[in-house]
Amino acid sequence: MSRLIIAVLFVLVTVPVHAGDTEGRIRYDASTGDASLDMSLNRLNVRADGKLNDFIAALGFKYQVPTSKIEHLVFDYQFTPADAYMTVQLSHLTGHSFHEVAHSYKENKRKGWGFVAKEMGVKPGSNAFHQLKNDANIVSSEEDGANARGKSKAKGKGKDKQKKNKANGRQDS
């Protein structure tokens, strides 16, 4: 079952990357109070771009949540994929309803997810906070994990490069 989750999340995160505000795109500011969690949430948004339905299905599957609830967050509340993830994860970790978490974030968006997490009982440095942070990193980095398992993007001297070098009269070093 975990392999299926990983496979679904891998498909989700292999979308082309569209990040940064240097090209006129809006930059997402998670405001969690933790730089690496903010970065993971930014990556999650970028990777879900263009594959929103796949993201919703994968998130629902991972947390055993009806996709209609996640769709409600994304389409009715106008939450980004990262906001939907944080809502689902905080609800899962704290036992608060989706509605409570989503409403708290909507009311305190300027204060950020760090404020909402504290309000829901997740304190910085707590086990729940570390689980939130680790899961966000896993969800946003599935492609990196696949690369570490032998699908490296690194340039090397594969068979095709060796053949090309021999055809051009070059020696491999």
C-alpha positions in Angstrom: 0.0 0.0 0.0 2.8 2.4 0.8 4.4 1.7 -2.6 1.1 2.7 -4.2 1.1 5.9 -2.3 4.7 6.6 -3.3 3.8 5.8 -6.9 0.9 8.2 -6.9 2.9 10.9 -5.2 5.8 10.3 -7.7 3.5 10.9 -10.6 2.2 14.0 -8.9 5.6 15.5 -8.3 7.1 14.9 -11.7 5.3 17.8 -13.3 7.4 20.5 -14.8 8.7 23.1 -12.3 7.2 26.6 -12.5 8.7 28.4 -9.5 9.8 31.8 -8.4 8.5 35.3 -8.7 11.2 36.3 -11.2 9.0 35.4 -14.1 5.9 37.3 -12.8 4.5 34.4 -10.9 3.1 34.8 -7.4 5.4 33.5 -4.7 3.7 31.4 -2.0 4.6 32.5 1.5 3.7 29.7 4.0 4.7 31.6 7.1 5.2 28.6 9.2 8.1 30.0 11.2 10.3 27.1 9.9 12.4 27.8 6.7 12.6 24.1 5.6 8.9 23.5 6.1 8.2 26.7 4.1 10.5 25.5 1.3 8.7 22.1 1.3 5.3 23.7 1.0 6.6 25.9 -1.8 7.9 22.8 -3.6 4.6 21.1 -3.1 2.7 24.0 -4.7 5.1 24.0 -7.7 4.9 20.3 -8.2 1.1 20.2 -8.0 0.8 23.0 -10.6 -1.1 21.7 -13.6 -1.9 18.4 -11.8 -4.4 19.5 -9.2 -6.8 16.6 -9.6 -3.9 14.1 -9.2 -2.7 16.0 -6.1 -6.2 16.0 -4.6 -6.5 12.2 -5.3 -3.1 11.5 -3.8 -3.7 13.6 -0.7 -7.1 12.0 -0.2 -5.6 8.5 -0.6 -2.7 9.2 1.7 -4.8 10.4 4.6 -8.0 8.4 3.8 -10.0 11.6 3.3 -12.8 11.9 0.7 -11.6 13.9 -2.2 -14.8 16.0 -2.0 -13.4 17.5 1.3 -10.1 18.4 -0.3 -11.9 19.8 -3.4 -13.9 22.0 -1.0 -10.7 23.4 0.4 -9.1 24.0 -3.0 -12.1 25.3 -4.9 -14.4 26.8 -2.3 -11.9 28.1 0.1 -9.4 28.9 -2.7 -6.6 27.2 -0.9 -3.3 26.4 -2.6 -2.3 22.7 -2.7 0.1 23.5 0.2 -2.7 25.1 2.2 -4.9 22.0 1.5 -2.1 19.7 2.6 -1.6 21.8 5.9 -5.3 21.7 6.6 -5.5 17.9 6.1 -2.3 17.2 8.0 -3.2 19.5 10.9 -6.7 18.0 11.1 -5.1 14.5 11.1 -2.5 15.3 13.7 -4.7 17.3 16.1 -8.2 15.7 15.7 -9.7 19.1 14.8 -12.1 19.1 12.0 -11.2 20.2 8.5 -13.6 23.1 8.9 -12.0 24.2 12.2 -8.5 24.2 10.7 -9.6 25.8 7.4 -11.6 28.5 9.1 -8.8 29.3 11.5 -6.4 29.6 8.6 -8.8 31.8 6.6 -9.3 34.1 9.6 -5.6 34.2 10.4 -4.0 34.0 7.0 -1.9 37.1 7.6 -0.4 35.4 10.7 0.4 32.3 8.7 0.3 28.5 9.2 2.7 28.7 12.2 0.1 30.7 14.2 -2.7 28.3 13.1 -0.6 25.2 14.0 0.1 26.7 17.5 -3.6 27.5 17.9 -4.5 23.9 17.0 -2.0 22.6 19.6 1.1 21.9 17.5 4.0 23.6 19.2 7.4 24.2 17.4 9.7 21.4 18.2 7.0 19.0 19.3 6.6 15.5 17.9 3.5 16.6 16.0 5.5 19.5 14.5 8.3 17.2 13.4 5.8 14.8 11.8 4.2 17.7 10.0 7.5 18.9 8.7 8.8 15.4 7.7 5.6 14.5 5.9 5.6 17.8 4.0 9.2 17.2 3.0 8.4 13.6 1.8 5.3 14.8 -0.1 7.2 17.6 -1.8 10.4 15.6 -2.6 9.1 12.3 -4.0 11.0 13.0 -7.2 14.2 13.5 -5.4 13.7 10.1 -3.7 13.2 8.5 -7.0 16.4 10.0 -8.3 18.3 8.6 -5.3 17.0 5.1 -6.2 18.8 5.1 -9.5 17.0 7.5 -11.8 19.7 10.2 -11.4 19.6 13.3 -13.6 23.4 13.6 -13.3 25.4 13.7 -16.5 27.8 10.9 -16.9 29.5 8.7 -19.4 26.7 6.3 -20.3 26.8 4.0 -23.3 25.4 6.6 -25.7 28.0 9.2 -24.7 30.8 6.6 -25.0 29.6 5.7 -28.6 29.4 9.4 -29.5 32.9 10.0 -28.2 34.3 7.0 -30.1 32.6 8.2 -33.3 34.2 11.6 -32.9 37.6 10.0 -32.2 37.7 11.0 -28.5 38.9 8.8 -25.7 37.0 8.4 -22.4 39.0 9.6 -19.4 
